[in-house]
Amino acid sequence: MPDNLSRSYLSHLQCSSCNRHFDAQQVQTFCHECRAPLMARYDLNSARRTLDREALSHRSRGLWRWFEFLPLYQSENIVSLGEGDTPLLPLRRLGARLGLNQLYVKDESLNPTGSFKARGLSVAVSKAKELNLARLIIPTAGNAGGALASYAARAGLQACIYMPRDTPAANYQECVICGANVILVDGLISDAARLVAEKSKADDWFDLSTFKEPYRMEGKKVMGFELAEAFHWELPEVIIYPTGGGTGLVGMWKAFQELEELGWLEKEKRPRLVSVQASGCAPVVSAYKAGAQQCELWQDAQTIASGLRVPKSFADRQILADIYASQGIAIAVSDDEIIYSQKMLASSDGIFAAPEGAATLAALEKLVIQKWVEPDERVVLFNTGSGLKYLK
């Protein structure tokens, strides 16, 4: 557990659409008037006067060393399995092949439960514990369910998980062995989400669906803090991120805004965001190409990358707004391209990526051909999970 924590600077929650304020000391979900996510807001002016970024860098490693910018009021409510501070690895062989001099991968497979979902669920379960919520429910494409099951077990809370019947077996077994109640659904994560909504209302379970509570994103935003620190308080020129629900993409953009307000960045130039989806389920890509402000529900979603099989994110407006603001792009890749890139990452640089993570390399290959990236730009791929969890 990190040492020398002071206090969280959390001040309130704010609707991402109408800007209405909500009390962070009460149980909150989302803005029901706007059907929009709530964002945690911090007293960054006070933090700027009292905190030193170098002091945080010298704390014990892990997500929770950023406690002051996370939404807990009491550190004893932290539920941790050692998440965060995943490695930022140079991809020299792949970079040379692509003509890129500064290509990196942020390898989230080294988190507990084998994926980046550990970050968001650590924070969400910790806050649930602080708010005395004992029964937690979630729809999942796989990895979020495993993370909830693990962190709920760690906290002594109940977990109920709805997942598609064809979810990778490792995800199912992970949930079961951690003691969660698992319900298999004929359909997609959107079908699981509908059933979760019904059960949460009927049986008093707290719904941890993506963006339907405010705190999973706060765990994901720390990836942005870690990137800034790794690049000596600058930001890379390009971030390539696989997008299903979109918490990581929106969370990192929020982190960059907070770092700017703190005055901690040496150069206030944010990265161009690349949202990567599978061609068999690409609602963000379709909306981006149309210049739209929100997504249409994708019909007949199909892809081997189960985490990308999300027909429509609850935060579609935020995802698109952040891509546009960054002068970024949304791009789709085929399953064949994902499989090829997964082999290339493993054989060239020793990283057995999840299909979602491999999709970022497939997208990069297209962007290089289009000359959308320059040879000397710092480009970061995100591998969001371990390929081991997808073995049959």
N, C-alpha and C positions, 0 to 999 in steps of 0.2 A: 504494500500500500504506500502511495506517495507520502513523503514527510513534509513538514512545514507548510501545510495547507492553511490558507487564511479563511476567506469566506467567499461564497458565490456572489457575484455582482448581478445575479438575476433580479430584474425589477418587475417585469410583467410579461404577459403574452399579448400578441397583436395579430389581428386578422391580416392575412397576406393580401386580401382584396380591399376591404373597406377601412382597414386600419383601426377598427374598434379595439379597445383594450380589454383584457381578461385577467382575472386574479390568478397568479401562478401558485398561490397557496391553496387553491381549491382544485378539485378534480375537473379537468377540462378535456374536451375532445377536439372539435373543430368549430368554425363559425357556421352555424346552421342557417343563418340568413343568406350567406354568400356561397355556401357549400365550398368553403375554401379552408386550407390548412392554417393553423395558428403558428406563429413564429415566436420563439423565446427571445426576449429583449433584455439587454444588460446595461447597467450604468457604466458605460465605457469611459466617460469623462473621469469618474472617480478612479476607475481601474488604471487609467493612463497616469494619474498623479501618484498612485501608490505602488504599482507593480513594475517589476523589472523583467523584461523578457529573458535575460540571461539567467536570472534566478530560477525560472521555470525550466530552463534547459538543463540545469544541474540537479534537478530532483530525480528521484527514482523513476525509472523508465515506465511508460505506460500511458494509456489514455487519460487516466485520472490525475496526472500531474497538471492538467489544464483545469483543475477543479473550479477555479474562479470564473471560468467561462462555460461552466456546465450547470444544469438546472437543479442541483441539490442544495438544500440549505444546511443539512447536517451530514458531515463526512461519514458518520457511523452507519448511514444508510447505503453506502456504496456496496454494490454487488459486483464483484470483479473475479475474473478468471485469468487475468494477465493480458488483456486485450490492448491493442494499440502499439505504436512504435514499430510497425512492420518495416522491413528493409526497402530502401530505394536502390535498386540494382542497375548498374550500367549494362546495356545489351550491346556489347562491342561487336560481336560477330554479326548479329542481325543488323546493327547500325551500319557496319561496313558494306554489307550486301545491299542495303537500301540507299547508301550514299548519305547517311546521317551521322554527324559527328558527336551528337549528344542525345542518344536515345536511352531511355530508362524504363524500368517497370517498377511500379509500386506493388509489391507482392503481398496481397491481403490474405493469401492462403495460410500464412503463418499465425493468423489469429486463432484463439480458442474456437473450437467447432469448425475450423477449416475454412472460414470465409469472413468477409467484411461485415456480415450480419451480426457478428459478435459485438461490434462497436455500438450499433444502435440499440440492441437488446440489452446490453449492459446498462446503458443509461435509462432506457425505458423501464426496465424492471427495478432499477434502483429508485426511480421516482415513484413507481407504483408502491414500492415498500414504504417510502416516506409518506405517501398519501393513504396508507393503510388499505390498499387494494389487495385482496387475497386471491382472486380468481381472474386469471388472464387468458384471453382467447385470441387466436390469430389465424388468418388464412395464409397459406404459404405455397410457393412453388418448390420449396424444399429447405433451403439453408436457413431462412428466417425461423422456420418451425424448430429446427434443431437447436438454434441459438436460444429461442425462448425456452425450450424444454430444459436446456442446461442451466440457464441463469435462474429460471424459476425454481429448479431443484436446489440450486445454491442458496437461494433466498428463503426456501421453505414455503413457497407459494404454489398454488395449483395452476396447471397449464392445460389448456384444451386447444387442439390443433386440427384444422381442416386443411387437407391437401388433396390435389388431384391423384386419382388412382395410379396414374403412370409416373408419379414422382420417383426419382432415383431411389433404389432400395436403401442405400446408405442413409439417406435423409429420414426415411421412415423408421429404420432401426434405431437411429440416434434419438429420435423422439421417444420411442417406446422404452428404451433402456433407461432414459432419464425420468421415467415415470409419468409422462404426459398421457392424456387421453387423446388418441388420434382417430379421426374420422376421415375415411377415404371417400372422395367425391368423384362421381362420373362427370367430368368436364374440366374446365380451366380454373385458374386462380380467381377469376371473376365470379364463377359459380360458387367457389368456396367462400368468397367474401360475402356473397348474398346470404348464405346459410349462417355465417358467423354473425352478421348483422341481426338476423332473426333470433339466434340463440342468445346473443348478448342482451337483447331487450327482454326476452322471455325469462331468462334464468339468472340475471344479474352477474354476468361476466363482463369484465372490462375489455373492450375491443382495442387491440394493439395494431390494427391494420395500418399499412403504410400511409402516413400523412393524416390519419384520422385521430391521432394523438400527437402532441407537439414535440416529443422528446427523442424519438428514434433518430431524427435528423440531427439532433445535437451531438449524438455520438459519432455520426458519420462526418460532421463538419471538421472534426479533429484531424481527419486526413489532410485537410487544407492547411491547418496549423503545422502539421508535420512536414508537408512539402515546403512551406516557406522557410522553416527552420533548416531543413536539409540543404536548401539552396542559399543559405546564408542571408535569409530574410529578403530574398527576392523571390519572384514567382517564375515558373517556366513559361515559355511562350505558348505551348500547346498541351492540353490535357485531353486524352482520348479515353472515354468512359462508356462502359456498356450500360444501357438504360432500359430498365424495366419499370419499376416504380419511381425511380429517379431521386431517391433521398440523398444519395452520394453527390450527384451533380448539383442539386439545389443547396445541399449542406455546405459543400466546398465554396460555392459562390458566396454564401452567407459568411463563411469564415474569412474570405478575402476582404469583404466589406468591413468586418469587425477589426481585422488587422490594420486596415487603412485608418479607421477611426481611432485606433490605439496609437497610431503613428509608429508602428513597429516595422513597417516595410521600408527597405532602402530605396526601392523604386516602386511607385504606385502605378504599376502597369499590370493589369490582370491577364491571365491566359485566355486564348481562344479555346472555347469548349467544343469538343467533338462528341456528339451523342451517337452511339453505335447501337443499332438494332438489327434483328434478324429479318431477312426479306420476307419470311413467312409470318412476321408479326411486327409491323413497323408503323404504328400510329403517329409517333413523333416525327419520323422522316416524312411521312405523307403530309402532315400539317406544315412542317418546315418548308417543303417544296411549294406548298400552296400559299405560303406567307400568312398562315392562319394563326390565331391567338390561342386556340385550343384544339384538341384532337377529337376525331371521330372514333367511335368504337370499332376496333378491327374485327372483322368477321373471319371465322375459321382459322384462328391462330395456330400455326404449326412451326416448330423448330426444335432441334436437338438441345438448344440452350434453354433449359426450363426456366431459368431466371429472367429470360427475355420474353417469355410467353405471357405478356401482360397486355391484354387488349386495349386498356385505357387506364392511365394513371390518374389517381385522384388529384394530383398536383400538376396536371398537364399544362395549365396556364403558367405556372412558375417555371417549369422546365423550359418551355419555349421562350419565355421572357428572358431567362438567363442566357440561353443560346444566342438569341438576337443581341442582347446587351454586350456579349463578349465578342461579337463579330465571328461567331463560330458557325458550325454546320452540323447537320444530322445526316447520317449515312447508313445504308442498309447493306448487309453482307449475307451471302447464301450459306446454307449449312455445309456445302462442300468446301467453301472458302474457310469456314470456321475449322473444319477437320484438318485441312491442309495447314492452317496457321498454328493449330495446336501442336502438330508434329514439328513444325519449324521452331517454335519456342522451345520445345523439349530437346530436339536434336542439336540446335545451334547454341542454346544458352542454358540448358539443363533445368528448365522450368516446366513442370507438368501442370499447365493451366486448366482451369475450368473452361468449358466451351464459351461462357460469357467473356472471360478474360481473353481467350484466343481471338474472339471477334474483334478486339481492338487492334490486333496486329493485321487482321484481314482488312480492316478499314484503313489503316495506315498505308498499306501497300497501294490502295487506290488513291489516297491523297498524295503520295509521292509521284505517282504517274501524272496526276493532275497539276503537279507543282504547287500544291496548296501549302506545303511546308518547305522551309528553306534548309539547306544542309547544316547550317550552324545553329539552328534553333534548338532549344531544349524541349524535347518531346517526352511526355510521360504517358505510358500505357498503364492502365489499371487491370491487374489480374485479381478479380474479386473472390476467387476461391480455388480450392485444390481439385485437380482433375481426378484425384483418387475417389472423390465422393460421387463420381458419375460412372464408375465401373459397374458393369453388369455381372 
